[in-house]
Amino acid sequence: MKTYETEHFILRAPAESDLEDNYAIMRDYDNIKYLLTDAQSREQCLAYIRYTIRKNNEDPRNEYLFAAVLKGTQRVIGSCSLSLLDVRQGGLSGVVLHRDFRGKGYGGELVGFLLRLAFEELRLRRGISSCDTRNVASYRAMERHGMRREGHFLQGRLPSKREPGFFGDEYAYGMLREEYFERGNQQVQ
Ligand SMILES: CC(C)(COP(=O)(O)OP(=O)(O)OC[C@H]1O[C@@H](n2cnc3c(N)ncnc32)[C@H](O)[C@@H]1OP(=O)(O)O)[C@@H](O)C(=O)NCCC(=O)NCCS
């Protein structure tokens, strides 16, 4: 699988050797509190890494799942993914950073990378995503890259194991291909 580069990251396919870094992120409640998943055990992390390896190698490919390695280190400090939903749309998701590396602009950088992949390489018409309305860092990271809030779904989220019976509110975000290029981004040939 192709490897990509941003200012601070190498984005590459996840590997089983990422297990300890991945577990350090996913076992931590603070990292997953706005995700629908629960804190993960080491075994669950390994199973997920194996799932990502399988999905990345499917043909045709619908999932682009990345480990985010901080440049200058070998350390995986986050992840991000893009799912092809149909011929028009890609769903941006899975942007998660280790708590020690949040608030430095890195999450926004990963959103920017996913948009680049969606529009410049995969040439999609639309990129979409969603988040818990309490997750300010998540929606600000999307807004920084010009994603528009398209919906506010009251009680649109399913309860997680941590908040049983709580149907949280959700924001939906979207961006069109033309909106992406109107921001001065360039199409790669
Ligand atoms: C959501 C997440 C990926 C954002 O990444 P990040 O590196 O922390 O965010 P950035 O530093 O790029 O900041 C993005 C924006 O959010 C703001 N922000 C960052 N942390 C914030 C906080 N705790 N509260 C309010 N705003 C915050 C920043 O000021 C910035 O806004 P700006 O563009 O208007 O200046 C990261 O916080 C994370 O991994 N959270 C846990 C997992 C998660 O919830 N993922 C999202 C699932 S939808």
PDBQT file of the ligand as one rigid body, heavy atoms in Angstrom, charges set to zero:
ROOT
HETATM    1  C1  LIG A 201     -10.427  15.207  17.527  1.00  0.00    +0.000 C 
HETATM    2  C2  LIG A 201      -8.903  15.229  17.362  1.00  0.00    +0.000 C 
HETATM    3  C3  LIG A 201      -8.486  14.270  16.257  1.00  0.00    +0.000 C 
HETATM    4  C4  LIG A 201      -8.513  16.675  16.974  1.00  0.00    +0.000 C 
HETATM    5  O1  LIG A 201      -7.125  16.734  16.860  1.00  0.00    +0.000 OA
HETATM    6  P1  LIG A 201      -6.245  17.812  17.604  1.00  0.00    +0.000 P 
HETATM    7  O2  LIG A 201      -4.862  17.663  17.108  1.00  0.00    +0.000 OA
HETATM    8  O3  LIG A 201      -6.463  17.714  19.067  1.00  0.00    +0.000 OA
HETATM    9  O4  LIG A 201      -6.886  19.159  17.088  1.00  0.00    +0.000 OA
HETATM   10  P2  LIG A 201      -6.119  20.391  16.462  1.00  0.00    +0.000 P 
HETATM   11  O5  LIG A 201      -4.967  20.764  17.341  1.00  0.00    +0.000 OA
HETATM   12  O6  LIG A 201      -5.850  20.108  15.015  1.00  0.00    +0.000 OA
HETATM   13  O7  LIG A 201      -7.217  21.517  16.620  1.00  0.00    +0.000 OA
HETATM   14  C5  LIG A 201      -8.359  21.576  15.809  1.00  0.00    +0.000 C 
HETATM   15  C6  LIG A 201      -9.214  22.732  16.256  1.00  0.00    +0.000 C 
HETATM   16  O8  LIG A 201      -9.865  22.395  17.502  1.00  0.00    +0.000 OA
HETATM   17  C7  LIG A 201      -9.511  23.312  18.526  1.00  0.00    +0.000 C 
HETATM   18  N1  LIG A 201      -9.307  22.501  19.721  1.00  0.00    +0.000 N 
HETATM   19  C8  LIG A 201      -8.344  21.596  19.942  1.00  0.00    +0.000 A 
HETATM   20  N2  LIG A 201      -8.529  21.021  21.148  1.00  0.00    +0.000 NA
HETATM   21  C9  LIG A 201      -9.641  21.593  21.660  1.00  0.00    +0.000 A 
HETATM   22  C10 LIG A 201     -10.352  21.419  22.881  1.00  0.00    +0.000 A 
HETATM   23  N3  LIG A 201      -9.970  20.512  23.777  1.00  0.00    +0.000 N 
HETATM   24  N4  LIG A 201     -11.441  22.175  23.082  1.00  0.00    +0.000 NA
HETATM   25  C11 LIG A 201     -11.840  23.068  22.167  1.00  0.00    +0.000 A 
HETATM   26  N5  LIG A 201     -11.215  23.277  20.992  1.00  0.00    +0.000 NA
HETATM   27  C12 LIG A 201     -10.129  22.555  20.758  1.00  0.00    +0.000 A 
HETATM   28  C13 LIG A 201      -8.237  23.959  18.044  1.00  0.00    +0.000 C 
HETATM   29  O9  LIG A 201      -8.075  25.259  18.592  1.00  0.00    +0.000 OA
HETATM   30  C14 LIG A 201      -8.470  24.023  16.556  1.00  0.00    +0.000 C 
HETATM   31  O10 LIG A 201      -9.369  25.042  16.252  1.00  0.00    +0.000 OA
HETATM   32  P3  LIG A 201      -8.999  26.197  15.224  1.00  0.00    +0.000 P 
HETATM   33  O11 LIG A 201      -8.731  25.481  13.919  1.00  0.00    +0.000 OA
HETATM   34  O12 LIG A 201     -10.212  27.033  15.212  1.00  0.00    +0.000 OA
HETATM   35  O13 LIG A 201      -7.770  26.849  15.784  1.00  0.00    +0.000 OA
HETATM   36  C15 LIG A 201      -8.170  14.852  18.689  1.00  0.00    +0.000 C 
HETATM   37  O14 LIG A 201      -8.508  15.774  19.672  1.00  0.00    +0.000 OA
HETATM   38  C16 LIG A 201      -8.483  13.443  19.166  1.00  0.00    +0.000 C 
HETATM   39  O15 LIG A 201      -7.820  12.502  18.781  1.00  0.00    +0.000 OA
HETATM   40  N6  LIG A 201      -9.499  13.287  20.036  1.00  0.00    +0.000 N 
HETATM   41  C17 LIG A 201      -9.858  11.981  20.558  1.00  0.00    +0.000 C 
HETATM   42  C18 LIG A 201     -10.455  11.077  19.480  1.00  0.00    +0.000 C 
HETATM   43  C19 LIG A 201     -11.663  11.699  18.809  1.00  0.00    +0.000 C 
HETATM   44  O16 LIG A 201     -12.584  12.154  19.476  1.00  0.00    +0.000 OA
HETATM   45  N7  LIG A 201     -11.638  11.707  17.466  1.00  0.00    +0.000 N 
HETATM   46  C20 LIG A 201     -12.671  12.297  16.631  1.00  0.00    +0.000 C 
HETATM   47  C21 LIG A 201     -13.762  11.359  16.350  1.00  0.00    +0.000 C 
HETATM   48  S1  LIG A 201     -15.073  12.141  15.398  1.00  0.00    +0.000 SA
ENDROOT
TORSDOF 0
